[in-house]
Amino acid sequence: MNNPQRSAEPVLTGRGLVKRYGEQYALAGVDIDVRAGEVVAIVGPSGSGKTSLLHLLAGILRADGGEIRLQGQRIDQLGEKQRSELRRTEFGFVFQSGRLVQELTAEENVALPSLLAGRGRKESVAAGREWLGRLGLAGMEGRRPGELSGGQAQRVAIARALTHQPKVIFADEPTGALDTRTGHETMNALLTAARDSGAAVLIVTHDWELAQALPRMIAIRDGRIATRQPA
């Protein structure tokens, strides 16, 4: 998997990130830089702090220490309403289970982030259909999640993450519920689509083989960076 051309300045930066749950440290001072167009795997065993790191960077959780910047602007001090807006407009998300809305069709699921961001329905649905076509789902726009295979549903989730042109895509175990072949195809679809959009991608996984196949890997253990490949 080839790494696309990256800009010199990081699009997303974390410095000295700390997260505690009671007396337990999930993160104990983590630094990370991610550039536009870069694909980064964050790998580690269960309880290592990798998902906490993703949630801090995405503004889902608040850090107990350190700072986070998006294109040079601090975002860790924003209020919940502002962070929610940031997640709708600047970030995209792909989860292990897809988390599609079962009552909506594929194209409606994909259009949802754009609609929530205030874009018109016609524009949002058209963009959603375009991404579904790019991801090999042309003709399935009207199907609901229950009518899709696991791999197809994850491609819908990828299209949903990309349709509003986010700066960063956060993928939390995106192939964890898929068989090996489908998982590999889904990962390739995610990376190709992200490359086409220019978005950075952070992939959290416990799969070391997957992580080592990606352009850059950061290993976390006990809330600290254990190993990292050069940026």
Buried (B, 14 or more C-beta within 10 A) or exposed (E): EEBBEBEEEBBBBBBEBBBBEEEEBBBBBBEBBBBBBBBBBBBBEEEBBBBBBBBBBBBBBBBBBBBBBBEEEEBBEBEEEEBBBBBBBBBBBBBBBBBBEEEBBBBBBBBBBBBBBEBEEEEBBBBBBBBBBBBEBEEBBEBBBEEBEBBBBBBBBBBBBBBBEBBBBBBBBBBBBBEEEBBBBBBEBBBBBBBEBBBBBBBBBBBBEBBEEBBBBBBBBBBBBEEBBEB
